[in-house]
Amino acid sequence: MEFLLDGILNLEWQQVVMYVIGIALIWLAIKKEYEPSLLLPMGFGAILVNLPFSGVLDQVLQGGVESHGIIQWLFDVGIDASEAMPILLFIGIGAMIDFGPLLSKPSMFLFGAGAQFGIFAAILLAVVLGFDLKDAASIGIIGAADGPTSILVSQILNSKYIGAIAVAAYSYMALVPIVQPMAIKLVTTKKERRIHMDYNPQSVSKSMRIAFPIVVTVIVGFVSPQSVALVGFLMFGNLIRECGVLETMSNTAQDQLSNLVTLLLGITISFSMRADQFVTVETIMIMAIGLFAFVMDTIGGVLLAKFMNLFLKKKINPMIGGAGISAFPMSSRVIQKLAMEEDPSNIIIMHAAGANVSGQIASVVAGGLVINLVTQLL
């Protein structure tokens, strides 16, 4: 009873706000099924770390010795000291990705690059709104539509807002089915959205599938060394998938490894969701900039496709450009759904999938480029 009374007396309104945010994230995860594997542990963790005298942050052991609680320990070991969790997650992501649609139509690489426009637009907006360069760069990476990349970049750049950035990144990833259609319809006509595209896939040999992750890693290593940890682990996971002799390991990476790291990452990020750090005007601004970044990513990819159509006889459905963000495979499914709403006979899923997986590569390369640029300027 004494602990209960002390807890209530020490409760601040900001902590109550975090309980509401935590419950909202859990509701989105369960009721709406928006990224449940991440939003649910993040929501529950937000409640845990904001309980008065929470033992998940600090523990008093026998003899009065103070020690880090489990969530702070996970954060220190898995994110702060080594960035291990977000990097390990890329092994599982790589094992899930089939680069076949992209390799059979390499022009889709262009849309992965074009749909990163939102990153740099958001960085500029954040700077204009008063954030310093390292925080602005970290916030801008929300536009990568890639949660692990957002977490890693903000941690490497030592941003003060890693919790808000993680929540924004994963929340908007979950809201891709809502955000992307709105953005696409702003810059396309019904006629453009009804454009049909032929799909004549080129045969992709096993040798090419195996060589691809190796070649990409080497090229990125020279072009953007800061991206190697991200791209390298992504491509390592894909190599496990494609080599053909590690099926059990590939399945483990796709299932058990991904699920375990995602679970731990979600609840560990809650360390940065403590009320004194999270309930601020800056958090609201970060959420707004994150939405701006997602919208501009989508618009950037669509406008690139529209520009290409000025020179092409066989027109591209510009919605394909919007699939160039990194939210794989959700974005490609959203594009296909939009196409079928306009014309039920219009099947563009394979083109969208090619653009989508190219966005996965482009987002981590962009993250490395931003890290490299900021560290040189500071």
N, C-alpha and C positions, 0 to 999 in steps of 0.2 A: 504493500500500500504506500509506503514511503517513497519507493522508486516511481510509482505511478504519479503521485502528487508532484514530485520533483520534475518528472517529465512534462507534465501538463503546465507547470509554472514556467518551465524553460522553453516552451513551444512558442515560436515566432510565426507571424503571418506568412512569411516567405516559405516556411516549411509546409504550411497548409496548402499553399499554391502548388508546391512540388508533389504533394499527395494527389491533388486533383490532376496534375499533368501525368503522373504515374498511372492513375486509374484510367485516364483518357487513352494512353498508349496501350494499356492492357485491353481496353474496350475495342480499339481499332484492330488489335491483333486477333482477338477472339471473334467479335461480332462481324467485322468487315473482312477478316482474314488478310489484312495488309501486312506483309512481311512479318508474320507471327513469330518466326524463329528469332527475330531481333527485337521487334517492338515489345514483345511480352517480357523478356528478361530485362530490357532497358526500363520498362515501366515499373516492374517489381523492384528493380535495383534503385530506382529513383525514390521509392518509398523507404527502402531499407536505409540508405545513406542519410536520410533526413529525419530519422527517428532520433529524439534527444538521447545523448550518451550512447550512440549506436556502436555496438561492439564490432560491426563489420568494418569500421574505420580504425578504431583504437581498442585495444584490449589491455586490461590490467591483470597480469598473471599473479600467481601465488607469490607472496613476498613483496607485493607492490610494484613489481617490474612492469613497465609499460611496453607494449608490443603492437606492431601494426595488425589491424584486423584483416580478415580474409580478402575483402574487396580492395583495400589499399595495397595489400601484398600482391594480389593479382595484377593490379595496375602498375605497380613498381616493376614487377618482374616481366610481365607480358607486353607492356606498352611503353612505359617510361624508360626502362633501362635498355630494351632491345628491339622494340617494335615487333616482337615475334608474332603476336597473334594475328594482326592484319596481314602480315607477309605469309604466314602459314596457310591462311585462308585461301590465298591465291593458288595453292597447289590443288585444292579441291575445285575451285572455279575453273582452272585450266583443264582439269580432268572431265569436267562437264561439257566443255565447248567442242563442238564439231566445226572445224574451220573449212569443211568441204564446200559449202555454198560460197564462201569468200574466195577460196582458191579457184573455183570454177568460173568466177566472174570477178577478177581482181580490181575492176573499176570501182567496186564497192568500197575500196580503201579510201577513196576520196571523201565519202560521206562520213566515215569515222573521224576524219580530220575536220571537216566542215562543221560537224556538230559539237565541236569543242569551243566554239565561239563564245558561248555563255561563260566559260571560265574567265576569259580575259576581260569580257565586258563587266562581269561581277567584280573582278579585282579593281578595275578602274572606278566602279561605283563605290566600292568599300573605301577606297582611298579618298574619294571626294567627300564621303560622309564622315571622314575623320579617323578612320582606323589606320594604324601604322602599317608599314609595308608587309611585315611578316604575318600580321593578323589578317590583313586584306587578302594576301595570297592564299592563306589557309581557308578563308571564307570563300574565295573564288573557286576553290577546288570542289566545293559542293556541286558546282556545275558539271563535274566529271560524271555525275550520276553513278558514283561508285563509292560506297561507304568505306571499305577498307582503305582505298586511296585517300579519301578525305581525312580519315583518322591518322594515317601514316604521315601525310604532309603536314598536318597541323601539329603533330608531335615532334617531327624533325625540326620544324621551324619554331618550336617552343611557343605556340600560340596560347594565349590566356583563355581561349574560348573553345577548347576541344570538345567539351560536353555539348554546347549549343550547336557546334558544327556537326557532330555525329548525329544528334537528334534531327537536325534539318536535313542532312544527307539521306538518312534512312527513311524519314517521314516522306520526303518528296519522291524517293524511289518507290515507296509504297503507293504514292498517289499518282504515279505515271498514267494509269488509265483515266484519270480525271484531268491532269494538267496537259498532257500531250494533245488530246483531241481539241481542246480549247485553243492551244497555240497554233496548231496546224490549220484550223478553220479560219484563223485570223488572217492568214497569208496565202490561202489557196481558194480557188473557185471550185464549184461542184464539178465542172467539166474536167478540171485538172485531177480531182480526186477519183474520177471515173476512168482515167487512162489505164488501159490494159498493157501488160508487159509480157512478152514471150520469155519463156524460161527454157533455154537449151543448154543444160549443164554439160560442161566439158568433163571428161573423165579425169578424176584426180587419183593418181596412182598412190600406192602405199608408200613408195619411196619419197614422193613429194610431201605426203602428210608427215612423214618422219623428219624430213629435212627442214620443213617449214619452221617448227619451234626452235631448232638449232640456229638457223640462219637469222631469224628475227632477233634472237638473243644477242648474237654477235654484232649485228648491225646497230641495234639499240645501245649496246655496250660502248660503241664508238661515238654514236651521235648524242646520246644522253646518258652518261655514266650513272647519274643519280637515279635513273629508272631501272637499273639492272636488278636490284632486289625484287622490285615489283614484277617487271616483265619476265625476269629469269624464272621466278617461282611459278608464274602463270604458265610459261612455256614448258617448264619441267612437268607440271601436272598434265599438260596436253601431250607431251612426249610419252608419259606413262600410259595415257589412253591409246595413243596411236601405234605404239611399238608392237602390240599384238602378243607379247609374251608376259605381260604383267596384268592380266585381267583382274585377278583378285585384288591386287594393289590399287588398280584404277577404281574398282568398285568401292574399296575402303576410302580412298581419297574423296570420291564423290559423295559418299554417305556418312560413314562414321567420323572421318576427320573433319569434314565440312560442318557437320552438325555439332560436334563437340566444340570446335573453335568458335563457331557462330554463337553458341550458347554462352560460352565463357566471355567472349568479346562483348556481347550485349550487356551482361550484368557488370562486367568490369568497367565499361564506359560510364556507368552510373556514378563512379567515383568523381567524375567531373560535373555531376548534376546536383551537387550540394547547393542548397538554397542560396547561400551567401554569394556563390559564383554564378548561379544560373538565373535567378530572378532579378534581371537587370534590364534596363532599356536596350543595352547592346544585344541581348539575346533576341529581343523583338526585331531589331534591325537585321540581325543575322538571318532570322527566319525569312524576312522580307527579301533580303539580297539573294538567299538561296532559291526562293521561288523565281525571282528575276533571272537567275542563272539557268535554271531548268527551262524556262520559257525561251530564253535567248538561244540556248543549245538547240532546241527543237527548230526554232525559226531559222537559225544559221544553216542547219542541214537542209531544210526545205528550200531556202533561197538559193543555196548552191545548186540544187537540182534544177530549179527554175532557170538559173543562169546557164547551166549546161544545155538545157532544152532550146536555148536560142541558137545553138549550133548543131543540133542533132536532128536528123530526119526522123528517126524512130524515137519518139518522146519517152522520157522517164516519168513515171508517176512521182511527183515531187514529195509525196508523203514518205517515200523511201528514204529521203534525206533525213527526215525526223527520226528514223530508226537508228541513226548513227550515234546516238548516245549510248552510254555503257550499261544501261539497265537491261541486262540480258537475262532471259529471253522475253521479258515482259513487253518491252517496247515493240519488238517485231510482231507480237501477237496483237497489240493495240492497233498497229498500222493495218494489219490484215482485217481486223474487225471493222475499222473505219472504211476500208475499201469495200467490204461486203455490205455495209450499210448503204453505200452509194450505188453499188451494183453487185448483187449476190453472185454473179458469175466471175467476178474479178479476183483472181488468185495471185497475190504478189508476196506470199509469205517467204518464199525462198530468197527473193531479192532483199526483202526486209531483214531476214536472218543474216545474210551476208554483210549488210550495212551494220547490223547490230553487233556482230562479233568483231568487226573492224573497229567499232567504237570502244569495245573492251580494251583492245590494244592501244588505241589512241589516247584513252583516258589516263592510263598508267604512264605512257610516254609524256603526256602533258604534265602530269604530276611531277615527274622527274625534271622536266624542263623548268617548271616553276621553282622547284627547290634550287636548282642550279643557278637560275637567274637571280633569285632573292639573296642567296648566300654570296654571290659575287658583288651585289650592290650594297650589302650591309657591311 
